[in-house]
Amino acid sequence: MAITGNEWKRLLETAQQVYVIGVVDTWNNLAQIIEATEKPSRSEVLGFFTDVTRCLRKRITYGQITAIVQKYMENNPSQWHYDMASLTWNAVNEACAPASK
């Protein structure tokens, strides 16, 4: 079962980091599977997902990802009741968005 942002905030810092790393590793593994079996009809639907995971694999360390998530959580306390995997997605999606957005 997924945990909420409130539950994640109550974890020790090391546990918070491990949780975020687990979420990101899962995305990376899924992205690799999608890329290996990609069909044109799926690419449009899943393009946003693979763009973010490519960004993470190319230029952001686990320490940076955790810091990005922690900052997002600090700046968005009204969202802490949502599931943490979604909050992690929101944080890294913002960080990987092109500067022109």
N, C-alpha and C positions, 0 to 999 in steps of 0.2 A: 504494500500500500504506500502511496506517495505521502510525503509529509508536507505540511503547510509551512509558509514562511515563519509563522509564529513558533512552530516546533523547531525549525532550523535555527532560529535566533537563540533558542535555549540550549543548543548543543555547544560543547566546548569548541574552541576555534579549530583545533585539529580535526574534529569530527565534521565541522562545517566544510573544511577544505576537502576532506575525503568524499563527502557527499557530492560536492560540485564536480570533482574529478570524475566520479562515477557517472554522473549525468553526461558530462562532456565525452568521456570515453564511449559511452553507449551511442551518442550521436555520431561520433566518428566511425564506429563499427557499422552502424546502419547506413551511413553515407557511402562507405566503401561497398557495401552490398548493393545499394541502389545504383552506384556508378558502374558496377560490374554487370548489372542486369538491366540497365536503363533502356527504355523504349521511348520513342518520340512522344507518345501520348502521356507518358509519366513525367517527362522532363519539365514540362510547364508547371505541373502541379507540385513537383518536388524541387524545383529550381531554387526557391527561397531557402530551403533546408540545406541543400548542398553548398550554396554560396556561403552561408554562415560557417558550416563545418570546414570548408576550404580555408576561410579566413583564419579560423582557430588553429588549424594544422600548420599554416604557413608562418604565422607571425606572433602568436600569443602563447606565453608559457602558462602552466597551471597556476603559478603564483599570481600572474597578472589576471587570469580569469577569476580566481578567487577574490582578488581585490576589486575587480569590476563588479562582481556579484555583491560583495559586502557594501560597496558604495551605493549600488542600486537599492539595496535593502534599506540603507540609512536614509536615502532620499525618497523612498516610497513606502512609508509605514502603513499607508491606507490599503496596501495590497498584501500585507502579510498573511491574510487569511486564505489566499490562493495557494495552490500546490507549488512546491518549491521548484520542481522541474520547469514549470511554466515561467516562474519568476527568473530562474537562471536563463532560460531562453530569452526573455525580454531584455535582460541585462546584456548578454553577449550580442544579441541582435543589434541593439543600440550601438555597442562598441564597434561592431563590424560594418555598420552602415557607412556608405560613402559620405565623405565630408560635404558633398554637394546637396545632400538631402536636407 
